[in-house]
Amino acid sequence: MRFAFACAVLTLSCASSTRDVVPETHDVRAGDATGQPAAKRDAYAFVARRPMGFVALASEHGLGAEIAAGAAGHLADSMDACAMGLARNGRLVDGAIQVSASIAPDGAVVVTHVTVAPGDAVAANALLCVMAPLKMITFPPGDASAQRGIAIDASWGPPAATPAPR
């Protein structure tokens, strides 16, 4: 009898809805409870999620977290708008890119390393929707002796095909 009562209480206390009660968020910031840099925790410092993909800030050097996260968010907005346009024209393919760039003293982005998922269409999408908007971002001017840089990962495609990292 006690077992049946306990089962009834457990059943009634469990949520029956299959819907999440927490609203979906678009931007995610990694916590720094461990005191270790984001790369050592194997987590992104910032993730900007959009309907057509995401841009994740892997690391920043000499820029400040707020400026780097703002740039990643701006890049995600540009990538999302571009991907929507490509999808309307039937030219969007699933893709991913990793970019490392240094920031010149005048604030210009100087790309130092790029890795793109295989495929000519992926490369075309990456150039149009990630690389071009990234090169258009201008950071605040800095000291010529300071080394500043940013590393991002991005993925795009139909909403169901681009799960963002957690």
C-alpha positions as CSV (number, residue, x, y, z in Angstrom):
1,M,0.0,0.0,0.0
2,R,2.8,2.4,0.9
3,F,4.6,1.6,-2.4
4,A,1.4,2.3,-4.4
5,F,1.0,5.6,-2.6
6,A,4.7,6.6,-3.2
7,C,4.3,5.7,-6.9
8,A,1.1,7.8,-7.2
9,V,2.8,10.8,-5.5
10,L,5.9,10.5,-7.8
11,T,3.6,10.3,-10.9
12,L,1.6,13.3,-9.9
13,S,4.7,15.4,-9.1
14,C,6.4,14.8,-12.5
15,A,5.7,17.3,-15.2
16,S,3.5,15.9,-18.0
17,S,4.3,18.5,-20.6
18,T,6.8,17.8,-23.4
19,R,7.4,21.5,-23.8
20,D,10.3,23.3,-22.2
21,V,9.3,26.0,-19.7
22,V,12.6,27.9,-20.1
23,P,12.5,30.3,-23.0
24,E,15.1,29.8,-25.7
25,T,18.1,32.0,-25.5
26,H,20.3,33.2,-28.3
27,D,23.6,34.2,-26.7
28,V,25.5,32.1,-24.2
29,R,28.5,33.1,-22.0
30,A,30.7,30.5,-20.4
31,G,31.1,30.8,-16.7
32,D,34.6,31.2,-15.2
33,A,34.0,29.3,-11.9
34,T,37.2,27.2,-12.4
35,G,39.5,30.2,-12.9
36,Q,40.9,28.5,-16.0
37,P,40.9,30.0,-19.5
38,A,38.0,28.9,-21.7
39,A,40.3,26.8,-24.0
40,K,41.4,24.8,-21.0
41,R,37.9,24.1,-19.9
42,D,37.0,23.0,-23.5
43,A,34.2,25.5,-23.7
44,Y,33.6,28.6,-25.8
45,A,33.8,32.0,-24.2
46,F,30.7,33.1,-26.0
47,V,28.2,31.6,-28.4
48,A,25.8,33.7,-30.5
49,R,23.0,31.4,-31.8
50,R,20.8,32.4,-34.7
51,P,18.1,30.6,-36.6
52,M,20.4,29.6,-39.5
53,G,23.5,28.8,-37.4
54,F,25.9,30.0,-34.7
55,V,29.2,31.8,-34.2
56,A,31.3,30.8,-31.2
57,L,34.1,32.8,-29.8
58,A,36.9,30.3,-29.2
59,S,39.3,32.8,-27.8
60,E,40.3,36.4,-27.7
61,H,43.6,38.1,-26.9
62,G,44.1,41.7,-26.0
63,L,40.6,42.8,-27.0
64,G,38.5,42.3,-23.9
65,A,35.6,39.8,-23.5
66,E,32.9,42.4,-24.1
67,I,34.4,43.7,-27.4
68,A,35.1,40.2,-28.7
69,A,31.6,38.9,-27.8
70,G,30.1,41.9,-29.5
71,A,32.0,41.2,-32.6
72,A,30.9,37.5,-32.5
73,G,27.3,38.6,-32.1
74,H,27.6,41.1,-35.0
75,L,29.2,38.4,-37.2
76,A,26.4,36.0,-36.2
77,D,23.7,38.6,-37.3
78,S,25.5,39.1,-40.6
79,M,25.9,35.4,-41.2
80,D,22.3,34.7,-40.4
81,A,21.0,37.3,-42.8
82,C,23.3,36.0,-45.5
83,A,22.3,32.4,-44.9
84,M,18.6,33.3,-45.1
85,G,19.2,35.0,-48.5
86,L,21.1,31.9,-49.8
87,A,18.4,29.6,-48.5
88,R,15.7,31.6,-50.4
89,N,17.8,31.2,-53.6
90,G,18.4,27.4,-52.9
91,R,22.1,27.9,-52.5
92,L,22.6,27.3,-48.8
93,V,24.4,24.1,-47.8
94,D,25.4,22.9,-44.3
95,G,28.9,24.1,-43.5
96,A,31.4,25.0,-40.8
97,I,34.5,27.2,-40.6
98,Q,37.2,28.0,-38.0
99,V,38.9,31.3,-38.3
100,S,41.9,32.8,-36.5
101,A,42.7,36.4,-37.0
102,S,45.0,39.1,-35.6
103,I,43.8,42.6,-35.1
104,A,46.0,45.3,-36.6
105,P,46.8,48.5,-34.7
106,D,44.3,50.4,-36.8
107,G,41.6,47.9,-35.8
108,A,41.5,46.0,-39.1
109,V,41.0,42.2,-39.1
110,V,44.0,40.3,-40.6
111,V,43.0,36.6,-41.1
112,T,45.9,34.3,-40.2
113,H,44.3,30.8,-40.4
114,V,41.1,29.4,-42.0
115,T,39.7,25.9,-41.9
116,V,36.5,25.2,-43.9
117,A,34.5,22.0,-44.1
118,P,34.9,20.2,-47.4
119,G,33.0,21.1,-50.5
120,D,33.0,23.9,-53.1
121,A,29.5,25.1,-52.1
122,V,30.6,25.2,-48.4
123,A,33.6,27.3,-49.3
124,A,31.4,29.7,-51.3
125,N,28.9,30.0,-48.4
126,A,31.8,30.6,-46.0
127,L,33.4,33.3,-48.1
128,L,30.1,35.1,-48.6
129,C,28.5,34.7,-45.2
130,V,31.5,34.6,-42.7
131,M,34.7,35.8,-44.2
132,A,33.3,38.9,-46.0
133,P,31.4,40.1,-42.9
134,L,34.4,39.3,-40.6
135,K,36.7,41.5,-42.8
136,M,34.2,44.3,-42.5
137,I,34.4,44.4,-38.7
138,T,36.6,47.2,-37.4
139,F,37.9,46.9,-33.8
140,P,39.0,49.9,-31.7
141,P,42.6,51.1,-32.5
142,G,45.2,49.7,-30.3
143,D,48.9,49.9,-29.3
144,A,51.2,48.8,-32.1
145,S,53.2,46.7,-29.6
146,A,50.1,44.8,-28.3
147,Q,49.2,41.5,-29.8
148,R,45.5,41.3,-30.3
149,G,43.5,38.5,-31.9
150,I,40.3,36.5,-32.1
151,A,39.4,32.9,-33.0
152,I,35.9,31.9,-33.9
153,D,34.1,28.7,-35.0
154,A,30.9,29.0,-37.0
155,S,28.3,26.6,-38.5
156,W,25.3,27.3,-40.7
157,G,22.5,25.5,-42.5
158,P,18.9,24.7,-42.0
159,P,17.8,25.3,-38.3
160,A,17.5,21.5,-37.6
161,A,20.9,20.8,-39.0
162,T,23.0,23.2,-36.9
163,P,23.1,22.2,-33.2
164,A,25.0,24.9,-31.3
165,P,27.6,23.8,-28.8
166,R,26.7,24.0,-25.1
